[in-house]
Amino acid sequence: MVEAAKKIFMNETKRNDVLKLDLDSREKIKIFNIPVGWFSVFFILTLVSVYTGYLPEGMIGSLLVMIILGEFFGWVGDRTPIIKSYLGGGAIVAIFGSAYMVYSGILPIAVVESVEGFMTTGGFLDFYIAALITGSILGMNSKVLVKVGVRYFAPIMGAVLGASLLAALIGSLIGFTLQDAVLVITLPIMGGGMGAGAVPMAQVYSEFMGQPASYFISVLVPALALGNVFAIILASLLSKLGEKFPSLSGNGQLIKGFKVENKKTQLDVQKMGAGLVAALLFFVAGHILGGFLPLHPYALMIILVAVAKIINVIPDIVVEGANQWYQFVAKAFTLALLFGIGVAYTDLNAVLSALSLQYILIVFSVVMGAIIGAGLIGKLVGFYPIESAITAGLCMANMGGTGDVAVLSAAKRMQLMPFAQIASRLGGAIILLIAGLLIPILF
């Protein structure tokens, strides 16, 4: 009897230990820094509000859906074999998971319209990018900032040249004319997105060739969409390449000695508030100047923040607050923003309509050419090839601001946002100029 009682007691103890281990392991699993059990409750409540029509309109409902579903997709993507290692992980799953929900009709149209409004007219994308630009530039070493800025246009031009040459070469082998390879495919992909690139480029084409701008937009959009997909995937692969060949990568530094100075300080809510105000004011100042100067407000904002950093006019408390605010926004809202990008800016119809083998090859050659050109020229002027290829190459070959977030997230280099924006905005303006010069020559 005594021996039997001991065995029962021992077995019960083992079962309790196993149950305790199971509970401990579940508590260690967190999504958005929330224990997975509680996150599941939040997830279910969010879905109930979405599919019963009780989700509030505007910022509250949109942000809730974007955070909960974005974090869920990101968590799944970062733990799915192959996707996590080679296809961008959580970033690409958040974008294309949400895009598929729209494409298939899984996400109710009211929610789609609410998220689209929050992303576009609501300004959430601008809010996010303003925080990253202000905090990351103010966190740089000012001497290195000057050193980097002077030579950064070299890899941008290398990306344009590399993309054009490789596209012309591959295009000639698979039946594309020089005009189609360069004007119809390469320049739209490298042009800085829809609003700053494809739309004005369609206007330029329309003026020279006589057909309506809407016709050219329908031709340019598939190239832009597919190029953005390749840019995100290749950003992840470049990050992996940098891990295997450390000499090619600065691990987020564009040049030796260049880095965002993320000091190990305790987060201060009041300082973060000052950083928030600084980001908003610099963004507004860029728009004010944009009314007088022919440059994109983002580009003007970057110049203003850089000048303020170089001449050292911003108080230390604001500089530290802007850096803390940038870190908070990057950690808290990146996957939410990527979900919103999938809903508002990613048209799966356009991507799927472009899936012929020849078209895929030519678009891939453009993105690869941008990587090679930016990486090689960047190396010649002293940049790390991986970082140069990602910012000056892939951030010209994506869909502008939304693509920059996706590419840098996939490459795990969000601190390079200012240089990604330079490539997207100023680089996009250069592409429009090149398009205007080439059309009379090639047609």
C-alpha positions, 0 to 999 in steps of 0.5 A: 500500500505504501509503495502504491501510494508513493507511485501515485504521489510521484506520478501526480507530481510529474503531471503537475510539473509538466502542467507547470512547464506548459503554463510557463512556456505559454506565458513566455510566448508573447505577441506585441509583448502581450502573453499569447493567451491575452492576445488571443482574447484581444484578437477574438474581440477585434474579429467580433467587432469587425464582422458584427459591424461594431468596429468604430470608424476612424482612428480607433477602429482602424488602428486596433485592426491594424495593430492586432492583425498586423502583429498576428501576421508578423508573428506568424511570418517570423516563425514560418520556415522559408518565409522567415529566412528568405522572403521577408518574414513578418513584414511580407506576411503582414503586407500580403496577408492584408492585401489578400484579405482585401482581394478575397473579400475576407475583410469587410468593405467598411473596414477596408475603407476605414483603414484606407482613409486612416492611411491616406487622408488620415496621415498615418504613414506621414506620421510614422515616417516623420518620427523616423526621419526626425529621430534617426537624423537627430540621433546621428553624428553630425560630422558623419552626416555631412560626410555621408550626404555629400557622396550619397547621390553616387550610388543612387545614380549607380542604381539607375544606371545598373537597372537600365543596363541590365533591363535592356540586356535581359529585355533584348534576350526575351523580346522586349524593345529598348523603349519598353525595357527602359521607359515602360518598365525600368523608369516606373519601377525606379521612379519613387512610387505612385504619387511621386513617380508613376502618376507624373510619369504618365503625364509626361508620357501622355504629353509626348505620345498623345495617348491619355495618362490613364492608359499609361498608368494602367501600363506602369502600375503592374511593373511598379507593384511587381518591382515592390514585391521583389524589392521586399524579398531581396531586402531580406536576402541581402540582410542574410547575405550580410550575416554570411559575409560581414565585410559587406555589411555595416549592420545598419551603418551606411558608412563606417562610423555612421550610426544612430546614437541610441543611448541606453537611457530610461524612456521619459514620457515628457521627453518623448512628447517633445520629440513628437512635437519636433517630428510634427513641426519638421514635417509641417516646415517641409510642407511650408517650404514645398509651397515655394520650392520644387521639391517633395516635402519629405526631401525638404524635411530631411534637409531641414532636420539635417541642417538643424543637426549639423549646426547644433541648434536643437536642445539636447532634451529635444534631440533625446526625446526625438530619438526616444519617440522614433524608437517607440514608433518603430517598435509599436507601429511598424507591423500595424503600418505594414498591414495598412500598406497591404490594405491601402496600397497593395493591389493584388490584381495588378501583381497577378495580372503581370505574372507572365514569365517574360514580364517577371524576368524583366522586372527582376532584372531591373531590381537586381540591376539597381542592387548591383549598381548601387552596391558597386558604386556605393563600395567605390565611394566608401559605403558598405555595399549591403546598406548602399544596395538596400537604401540607394538601390531597393528603396528606389525600386519599391513603391516610395514611402510605403515600400521604404518601410516594407524594405527596411523592415524586411532588411531589419534596418529601419534606422536608415529611413532618411536615406531611403527617403532621399532615394525615393523622393530626390531619386524619383525626381531625377527619374522624372527628369531622365524620362523627359530627356529620353522620350524624345530620343527613344521615340 
